[in-house]
Amino acid sequence: MNRKIALITGASRGLGKNAALHLVAQGVDIIGTYNSRADEAQALVAEIESLGGRAAMLQLDVGKSEQFAAFATELATVLRDRFDREHFDFLINNAGIGLHVNFVDTTVEQFDLLVNIHLKGPFFLTQTLLPLLNDGGRIINISSGLARFSLPGYGAYAAMKGAMEVLTRYQAKELGARNISVNILAPGAIETDFGGGAVRDNTEVNKMVAGNTALGRAGRPDDIGAAIALLVAPGSQWINGQRIEASGGMFL
């Protein structure tokens, strides 16, 4: 029986890497994308192979949708040559950047950058890759707790995530005919290098997050990698069109 294959954008570091390792432990092979750090990407391939899985990493800037057709062609080749497959099973739209800037100071260039990476990118990448996604597959989009609660400086970023939450419902509705489930996972504040690593490295920020979280601590990468693995695990397909927050109960 063929192992499932997950395509994870932004898989070479942070939450994408953690999700990849959780999925490998679940018996899923990985095709990941990276933007600029080929060394980190290949290190992840080696780590996955040491765990008994199979992996490939492809370069992709999700903010440049004009590259997606060529990427789909490259992906089809990798599926055939590396995995002896024509389709993959799970698409996890994880790649992203953090931007902290107040509403009144946000520039058109900053706004467009966020649109291209966090909204236009996953919109058209998913559309482009649908012919390669198995019927009965899963799509996981990524939102943020900031789409539910409001902290100054994240208005533009959170607006993109709010749009992705709406898009997720429409994707679930329209792709149901192919038995494809679509959900969106919204992490809370996580101890990674995302957004300059403030939650991980700034003691006061970490303390503030912990003090406003029901479980009494900031999130860790394993919390999110495990949640992503749960959403593509056998038995979870009836969860569809949902926003699922993994924040430990932040700002309840």
Buried (B, 14 or more C-beta within 10 A) or exposed (E): EEBBBBBBBBBBBBBBBBBBBBBBBBEBBBBBBBBEBEEBBBBBBEBBEEEEBBBBBBBBBBBBBEBBEEBBEBBBEBBEEBBEBEBBBBBBBBBBBBBEBEEEEBEEEBBEBBBBBBBBBBBBBBEBBBEBBBEEBBBBBBBBBBBBBEEEBBBBBBBBBBBBBEBBBEBBEEBEEEEBBBBBBBBBBBBBEBBEEBBBEEEEBBEBBBEBBEEEEBBBBBBBBBBBBBBBEEEBBEBBBBBBBBBBEBBE
